Amino acid sequence: MKAEERLKLITAAGVLILGAFYFFVHLPLQDKCRANEAQASQLREERIAVQNFQNAHLNQEEYRQELAERLERADKALPSHLGQGEFLSRLQADALGTGLQLEEALPRERQAVEEHCVALPVQFKVAGDYFQLLDFLQRLRGEERFYQLRQMKVKVKGKGSVLEAEMLIVMFAEDI
């Protein structure tokens, strides 16, 4: 092998090793570094929020009052009973209030989620235009009660601009 060929081979091997190092070592380390910086930033923000909360509650009476209000909101979000009828009535009122046509509301079997929590999935189907559906979803977002929109399928119904949305909404309650 000539010296020029060796030099080309060594250069090619060096470029290949450098490229492999860049893609398999440097880039993953950079990604991990960015993730760590984001996590550190989030932790700093949480620490500042806790410090602000502590500073804002030097008065114990105000603190107790705010704590009672938070507990009340938590009880509304996760009540001690499912209240299926009330929740479905609110969903129906929200759907009709936005102009959507309620086609189906089928509660499924109640499920135990954790030790003291139960869930009730409800298959919900509505039809209407895009803006009505969007308004309905905004109203759902404003609900005090904790629920999860686990699945949503939207399709055009017929040839018009009517959308049909099938949703799986899961409501939760404490099971004491």
Backbone as CSV, one residue per row, in Angstrom:
resi,resn,N_x,N_y,N_z,CA_x,CA_y,CA_z,C_x,C_y,C_z
1,MET,0.831,-1.171,0.000,0.000,0.000,0.000,0.881,1.242,0.000
2,LYS,0.501,2.173,-0.810,1.284,3.392,-0.926,0.937,4.343,0.216
3,ALA,1.773,5.321,0.405,1.584,6.286,1.490,0.315,7.108,1.260
4,GLU,0.036,7.418,0.004,-1.164,8.211,-0.302,-2.424,7.421,0.020
5,GLU,-2.414,6.136,-0.307,-3.567,5.290,-0.019,-3.773,5.145,1.485
6,ARG,-2.652,4.990,2.214,-2.751,4.914,3.667,-3.320,6.199,4.242
7,LEU,-2.859,7.301,3.738,-3.341,8.598,4.211,-4.839,8.754,3.936
8,LYS,-5.295,8.333,2.763,-6.722,8.389,2.438,-7.518,7.460,3.346
9,LEU,-6.981,6.284,3.581,-7.647,5.316,4.457,-7.733,5.837,5.885
10,ILE,-6.650,6.389,6.372,-6.635,6.953,7.729,-7.601,8.131,7.810
11,THR,-7.635,8.986,6.814,-8.551,10.134,6.790,-9.996,9.668,6.759
12,ALA,-10.287,8.678,5.921,-11.661,8.155,5.839,-12.067,7.532,7.165
13,ALA,-11.172,6.759,7.778,-11.472,6.137,9.074,-11.691,7.218,10.136
14,GLY,-10.867,8.259,10.103,-11.024,9.356,11.066,-12.353,10.067,10.906
15,VAL,-12.743,10.329,9.673,-14.028,10.980,9.406,-15.179,10.083,9.848
16,LEU,-15.060,8.796,9.571,-16.087,7.844,9.973,-16.199,7.772,11.498
17,ILE,-15.068,7.703,12.191,-15.080,7.662,13.658,-15.634,8.962,14.214
18,LEU,-15.249,10.079,13.639,-15.751,11.379,14.088,-17.266,11.482,13.870
19,GLY,-17.730,11.012,12.730,-19.177,11.025,12.458,-19.937,10.132,13.416
20,ALA,-19.399,8.948,13.669,-20.047,8.027,14.616,-20.075,8.636,16.006
21,PHE,-18.972,9.251,16.422,-18.929,9.908,17.728,-19.984,11.012,17.814
22,TYR,-20.071,11.795,16.765,-21.043,12.894,16.761,-22.468,12.372,16.891
23,PHE,-22.836,11.372,16.107,-24.213,10.885,16.099,-24.555,9.984,17.283
24,PHE,-23.599,9.192,17.744,-23.911,8.219,18.784,-23.522,8.662,20.194
25,VAL,-22.683,9.699,20.310,-22.278,10.155,21.636,-22.695,11.612,21.859
26,HIS,-22.249,12.485,20.980,-22.463,13.920,21.176,-23.942,14.306,21.143
27,LEU,-24.674,13.901,20.104,-26.090,14.278,20.002,-26.932,13.740,21.164
28,PRO,-26.788,12.461,21.559,-27.560,11.999,22.723,-27.214,12.760,24.005
29,LEU,-25.950,13.099,24.180,-25.566,13.871,25.363,-26.172,15.276,25.323
30,GLN,-26.212,15.869,24.156,-26.832,17.197,24.027,-28.323,17.132,24.346
31,ASP,-29.017,16.101,23.851,-30.439,15.932,24.148,-30.663,15.752,25.638
32,LYS,-29.845,14.932,26.264,-29.962,14.702,27.708,-29.687,15.994,28.468
33,CYS,-28.722,16.755,28.017,-28.399,18.033,28.657,-29.585,18.986,28.569
34,ARG,-30.222,19.067,27.400,-31.399,19.931,27.249,-32.537,19.470,28.152
35,ALA,-32.730,18.157,28.233,-33.791,17.622,29.093,-33.504,17.937,30.557
36,ASN,-32.263,17.797,30.980,-31.896,18.109,32.359,-32.072,19.591,32.655
37,GLU,-31.718,20.454,31.700,-31.907,21.889,31.887,-33.383,22.238,32.007
38,ALA,-34.221,21.600,31.205,-35.662,21.851,31.281,-36.213,21.379,32.624
39,GLN,-35.766,20.231,33.083,-36.235,19.716,34.372,-35.766,20.630,35.499
40,ALA,-34.530,21.093,35.433,-34.021,22.002,36.460,-34.804,23.303,36.459
41,SER,-35.135,23.800,35.296,-35.928,25.020,35.193,-37.313,24.826,35.805
42,GLN,-37.917,23.685,35.528,-39.238,23.393,36.093,-39.155,23.295,37.614
43,LEU,-38.130,22.646,38.121,-37.969,22.527,39.568,-37.743,23.889,40.217
44,ARG,-36.979,24.762,39.548,-36.787,26.122,40.065,-38.114,26.865,40.137
45,GLU,-38.926,26.717,39.075,-40.235,27.377,39.066,-41.127,26.845,40.177
46,GLU,-41.102,25.529,40.404,-41.899,24.943,41.480,-41.422,25.449,42.842
47,ARG,-40.109,25.526,43.023,-39.578,26.025,44.290,-39.999,27.473,44.526
48,ILE,-39.949,28.279,43.489,-40.367,29.675,43.611,-41.847,29.757,43.937
49,ALA,-42.662,28.896,43.295,-44.102,28.893,43.574,-44.374,28.514,45.027
50,VAL,-43.636,27.528,45.539,-43.813,27.131,46.942,-43.393,28.261,47.869
51,GLN,-42.279,28.903,47.568,-41.828,30.018,48.403,-42.834,31.164,48.366
52,ASN,-43.347,31.469,47.188,-44.362,32.523,47.076,-45.609,32.166,47.862
53,PHE,-46.007,30.896,47.793,-47.184,30.447,48.531,-46.944,30.598,50.030
54,GLN,-45.765,30.198,50.493,-45.460,30.331,51.916,-45.436,31.791,52.333
55,ASN,-44.844,32.639,51.512,-44.794,34.064,51.839,-46.179,34.697,51.823
56,ALA,-47.032,34.206,50.947,-48.377,34.781,50.842,-49.277,34.326,51.984
57,HIS,-48.887,33.306,52.728,-49.752,32.760,53.776,-49.151,32.895,55.165
58,LEU,-48.593,34.044,55.401,-48.069,34.282,56.732,-49.212,34.432,57.737
59,ASN,-50.350,34.937,57.268,-51.528,35.065,58.119,-52.243,33.712,58.144
60,GLN,-52.268,33.060,59.292,-52.822,31.710,59.407,-54.317,31.655,59.121
61,GLU,-55.057,32.688,59.488,-56.507,32.676,59.234,-56.795,32.703,57.734
62,GLU,-56.074,33.540,56.995,-56.242,33.570,55.543,-55.809,32.238,54.929
63,TYR,-54.747,31.675,55.467,-54.267,30.387,54.976,-55.322,29.309,55.177
64,ARG,-55.937,29.255,56.344,-56.974,28.260,56.607,-58.170,28.451,55.681
65,GLN,-58.535,29.697,55.443,-59.659,29.981,54.554,-59.342,29.534,53.128
66,GLU,-58.155,29.856,52.656,-57.770,29.446,51.303,-57.679,27.927,51.210
67,LEU,-57.172,27.291,52.259,-57.089,25.838,52.283,-58.483,25.215,52.232
68,ALA,-59.428,25.803,52.956,-60.806,25.299,52.932,-61.401,25.443,51.530
69,GLU,-61.124,26.555,50.859,-61.616,26.760,49.494,-61.003,25.731,48.541
70,ARG,-59.743,25.447,48.701,-59.082,24.454,47.847,-59.660,23.060,48.090
71,LEU,-59.913,22.740,49.352,-60.517,21.442,49.664,-61.919,21.340,49.078
72,GLU,-62.659,22.434,49.097,-64.004,22.443,48.509,-63.925,22.202,47.005
73,ARG,-62.964,22.865,46.331,-62.787,22.642,44.895,-62.376,21.199,44.621
74,ALA,-61.523,20.642,45.491,-61.095,19.241,45.321,-62.283,18.302,45.502
75,ASP,-63.165,18.603,46.456,-64.353,17.764,46.648,-65.289,17.844,45.453
76,LYS,-65.360,19.000,44.819,-66.192,19.117,43.615,-65.559,18.364,42.446
77,ALA,-64.235,18.405,42.369,-63.539,17.730,41.266,-63.593,16.214,41.418
78,LEU,-63.487,15.735,42.637,-63.502,14.296,42.893,-64.466,14.017,44.041
79,PRO,-65.765,13.985,43.737,-66.759,13.795,44.809,-66.706,12.378,45.387
80,SER,-67.404,12.203,46.504,-67.384,10.900,47.172,-68.337,9.908,46.521
81,HIS,-69.157,10.349,45.572,-70.070,9.460,44.854,-70.014,9.802,43.362
82,LEU,-70.343,8.842,42.528,-70.248,9.059,41.085,-71.220,10.122,40.589
83,GLY,-72.444,10.132,41.065,-73.415,11.120,40.603,-73.588,11.067,39.098
84,GLN,-73.741,9.865,38.594,-73.814,9.639,37.159,-74.910,10.462,36.501
85,GLY,-76.085,10.479,37.086,-77.206,11.205,36.479,-76.941,12.695,36.383
86,GLU,-76.396,13.255,37.444,-76.091,14.694,37.452,-75.040,15.033,36.400
87,PHE,-73.998,14.219,36.327,-72.935,14.470,35.357,-73.460,14.355,33.928
88,LEU,-74.243,13.309,33.653,-74.800,13.137,32.307,-75.769,14.264,31.966
89,SER,-76.523,14.743,32.949,-77.431,15.869,32.704,-76.648,17.119,32.332
90,ARG,-75.517,17.356,33.027,-74.691,18.520,32.692,-74.088,18.387,31.296
91,LEU,-73.629,17.171,30.961,-73.086,16.957,29.616,-74.159,17.195,28.553
92,GLN,-75.363,16.698,28.813,-76.466,16.889,27.876,-76.800,18.374,27.749
93,ALA,-76.861,19.075,28.872,-77.166,20.512,28.833,-76.074,21.272,28.078
94,ASP,-74.818,20.896,28.298,-73.724,21.551,27.570,-73.833,21.289,26.072
95,ALA,-74.150,20.050,25.708,-74.269,19.703,24.284,-75.419,20.468,23.645
96,LEU,-76.569,20.459,24.300,-77.723,21.156,23.731,-77.532,22.671,23.754
97,GLY,-76.832,23.167,24.771,-76.562,24.595,24.863,-75.677,25.108,23.751
98,THR,-74.867,24.249,23.192,-73.995,24.657,22.085,-74.647,24.395,20.728
99,GLY,-75.807,23.766,20.735,-76.502,23.474,19.484,-76.188,22.099,18.922
100,LEU,-75.426,21.313,19.641,-75.123,19.959,19.176,-76.332,19.062,19.394
101,GLN,-76.444,18.067,18.559,-77.508,17.082,18.706,-76.908,15.881,19.432
102,LEU,-77.479,15.559,20.577,-77.017,14.418,21.355,-77.604,13.150,20.760
103,GLU,-76.744,12.279,20.270,-77.215,11.057,19.631,-77.124,9.843,20.553
104,GLU,-76.173,9.874,21.496,-75.982,8.689,22.322,-75.205,9.065,23.582
105,ALA,-75.613,8.487,24.701,-74.882,8.606,25.964,-75.022,7.265,26.673
106,LEU,-74.015,6.432,26.537,-74.082,5.075,27.083,-73.035,4.884,28.177
107,PRO,-73.472,4.832,29.442,-72.521,4.524,30.508,-72.057,3.081,30.389
108,ARG,-70.797,2.860,30.643,-70.241,1.509,30.637,-70.107,1.012,32.074
109,GLU,-69.443,-0.089,32.236,-69.309,-0.689,33.556,-68.337,0.113,34.434
110,ARG,-68.714,0.287,35.679,-67.907,0.996,36.665,-66.619,0.215,36.909
111,GLN,-65.484,0.944,37.038,-64.186,0.301,37.203,-63.465,0.854,38.424
112,ALA,-62.787,-0.004,39.164,-61.938,0.448,40.265,-60.608,0.897,39.668
113,VAL,-60.194,2.122,39.988,-58.959,2.655,39.426,-57.796,2.417,40.385
114,GLU,-57.967,2.868,41.601,-56.971,2.653,42.637,-57.705,2.219,43.886
115,GLU,-57.020,2.261,45.013,-57.607,1.752,46.242,-58.902,2.482,46.616
116,HIS,-58.924,3.784,46.486,-60.101,4.553,46.905,-60.680,5.396,45.777
117,CYS,-60.605,4.897,44.558,-61.091,5.680,43.424,-61.797,4.753,42.426
118,VAL,-62.932,5.227,41.905,-63.660,4.471,40.888,-63.836,5.355,39.656
119,ALA,-64.014,4.700,38.521,-64.189,5.421,37.263,-65.409,4.861,36.547
120,LEU,-66.097,5.745,35.849,-67.241,5.324,35.050,-67.064,5.869,33.640
121,PRO,-66.708,5.004,32.678,-66.597,5.452,31.290,-67.994,5.654,30.692
122,VAL,-68.136,6.708,29.902,-69.400,6.998,29.228,-69.102,7.219,27.753
123,GLN,-69.725,6.413,26.893,-69.615,6.582,25.445,-70.615,7.661,25.060
124,PHE,-70.141,8.705,24.432,-70.952,9.883,24.155,-70.851,10.192,22.669
125,LYS,-71.974,10.403,21.992,-71.954,10.709,20.561,-72.809,11.953,20.320
126,VAL,-72.226,12.938,19.639,-72.928,14.177,19.311,-72.721,14.487,17.830
127,ALA,-73.613,15.313,17.292,-73.496,15.736,15.894,-73.752,17.231,15.820
128,GLY,-73.000,17.902,14.982,-73.145,19.341,14.801,-72.009,19.853,13.943
129,ASP,-71.899,21.180,13.854,-70.816,21.726,13.033,-69.544,21.888,13.875
130,TYR,-68.500,22.309,13.235,-67.181,22.409,13.856,-67.195,23.340,15.058
131,PHE,-67.801,24.508,14.901,-67.770,25.499,15.968,-68.630,25.073,17.157
132,GLN,-69.714,24.375,16.904,-70.522,23.851,18.000,-69.726,22.812,18.792
133,LEU,-69.029,21.950,18.075,-68.213,20.932,18.737,-67.098,21.581,19.545
134,LEU,-66.471,22.588,18.975,-65.409,23.295,19.670,-65.942,23.977,20.928
135,ASP,-67.112,24.597,20.831,-67.733,25.241,21.984,-68.056,24.214,23.064
136,PHE,-68.545,23.055,22.663,-68.852,21.980,23.614,-67.583,21.529,24.340
137,LEU,-66.483,21.356,23.608,-65.231,20.929,24.228,-64.702,21.990,25.194
138,GLN,-64.908,23.264,24.857,-64.506,24.333,25.773,-65.344,24.291,27.052
139,ARG,-66.625,23.998,26.913,-67.481,23.876,28.098,-67.062,22.692,28.955
140,LEU,-66.699,21.588,28.312,-66.205,20.430,29.064,-64.953,20.801,29.848
141,ARG,-64.108,21.559,29.221,-62.863,21.977,29.860,-63.135,22.816,31.096
142,GLY,-64.238,23.555,31.101,-64.582,24.411,32.227,-65.297,23.698,33.358
143,GLU,-65.557,22.401,33.211,-66.256,21.647,34.253,-65.434,21.625,35.539
144,GLU,-66.118,21.718,36.679,-65.438,21.626,37.965,-65.028,20.193,38.268
145,ARG,-65.803,19.252,37.793,-65.571,17.853,38.094,-64.408,17.321,37.273
146,PHE,-63.611,16.447,37.892,-62.491,15.835,37.189,-63.004,14.711,36.302
147,TYR,-62.621,14.748,35.061,-62.962,13.708,34.098,-61.802,13.605,33.117
148,GLN,-61.835,12.588,32.305,-60.810,12.393,31.283,-61.491,12.138,29.951
149,LEU,-61.074,12.849,28.941,-61.524,12.577,27.583,-60.484,11.627,27.001
150,ARG,-60.780,10.335,27.043,-59.783,9.325,26.678,-59.714,9.074,25.180
151,GLN,-60.818,9.241,24.503,-60.843,8.892,23.085,-61.845,9.805,22.394
152,MET,-61.504,10.212,21.188,-62.435,11.036,20.422,-62.215,10.759,18.942
153,LYS,-63.313,10.419,18.271,-63.275,10.185,16.827,-64.257,11.159,16.195
154,VAL,-63.785,11.906,15.234,-64.633,12.871,14.541,-64.660,12.493,13.069
155,LYS,-65.871,12.460,12.510,-65.992,12.177,11.084,-67.125,13.016,10.517
156,VAL,-67.071,13.221,9.210,-68.100,13.993,8.522,-69.302,13.089,8.319
157,LYS,-70.458,13.606,8.649,-71.699,12.837,8.530,-72.389,13.251,7.234
158,GLY,-72.552,12.332,6.343,-73.196,12.638,5.061,-72.278,13.446,4.173
159,LYS,-72.891,14.294,3.336,-72.108,15.109,2.410,-71.978,16.553,2.875
160,GLY,-72.686,16.934,3.931,-72.680,18.313,4.403,-71.512,18.609,5.322
161,SER,-71.672,19.691,6.088,-70.623,20.108,7.017,-70.922,19.631,8.433
162,VAL,-71.797,18.657,8.565,-72.141,18.137,9.881,-71.083,17.122,10.313
163,LEU,-70.562,17.331,11.509,-69.571,16.424,12.064,-70.236,15.524,13.094
164,GLU,-69.771,14.311,13.160,-70.240,13.382,14.183,-69.028,13.032,15.038
165,ALA,-69.152,13.274,16.341,-68.041,13.022,17.256,-68.435,11.948,18.252
166,GLU,-67.600,10.922,18.333,-67.772,9.877,19.336,-66.666,10.068,20.360
167,MET,-67.061,10.164,21.635,-66.097,10.415,22.705,-66.256,9.371,23.800
168,LEU,-65.165,9.047,24.416,-65.181,8.232,25.612,-64.741,9.136,26.752
169,ILE,-65.698,9.519,27.576,-65.437,10.404,28.711,-65.486,9.552,29.971
170,VAL,-64.457,9.666,30.786,-64.397,8.883,32.025,-64.490,9.843,33.190
171,MET,-65.516,9.614,34.041,-65.668,10.430,35.240,-65.179,9.631,36.440
172,PHE,-64.681,10.333,37.446,-64.073,9.690,38.597,-64.776,10.113,39.881
173,ALA,-64.651,9.264,40.903,-65.171,9.578,42.230,-64.381,8.790,43.259
174,GLU,-64.395,9.301,44.473,-63.780,8.553,45.568,-64.678,7.401,45.934
175,ASP,-64.089,6.316,46.312,-64.851,5.152,46.753,-64.426,4.852,48.185
176,ILE,-65.080,5.503,49.096,-64.669,5.422,50.512,-65.335,4.232,51.171
